[in-house]
């Protein structure tokens, strides 16, 4: 099964943006994080649309945080990225009249809903700043 690793990658980028005083270009981020700069631009554009980052055009421009990391929850980032499907398990559309199939679908759907709600509650509870609270600040070069 293919996994979606955008959330941890973007959280990593945001943590570094907090350490960097000047705006950073997509090309610089691409080098730092081994990601294609065009993918950085698309991803950061989505974060900008949600007010998490900002961009400055021209010489000396680039990406910067729009808000302090303590004001950005993991859920904010998750939603800005467009949440992926969480499970490989699927529940068929209720076209069957079989009561046993309906019971199986309802049980599976309920379990997935509970898991989704637990994940989203945890993402809402944690700020991006919380991720680095036990890591000493260092000046980025």
Secondary structure as GFF3:
##gff-version 3
##sequence-region A 1 141
A	DSSP	alpha_helix	6	19	.	.	.	ID=ss1
A	DSSP	alpha_helix	26	33	.	.	.	ID=ss2
A	DSSP	alpha_helix	37	49	.	.	.	ID=ss3
A	DSSP	beta_strand	53	56	.	.	.	ID=ss4
A	DSSP	beta_strand	62	65	.	.	.	ID=ss5
A	DSSP	three_ten_helix	69	71	.	.	.	ID=ss6
A	DSSP	alpha_helix	74	81	.	.	.	ID=ss7
A	DSSP	alpha_helix	99	125	.	.	.	ID=ss8
A	DSSP	alpha_helix	128	131	.	.	.	ID=ss9
###
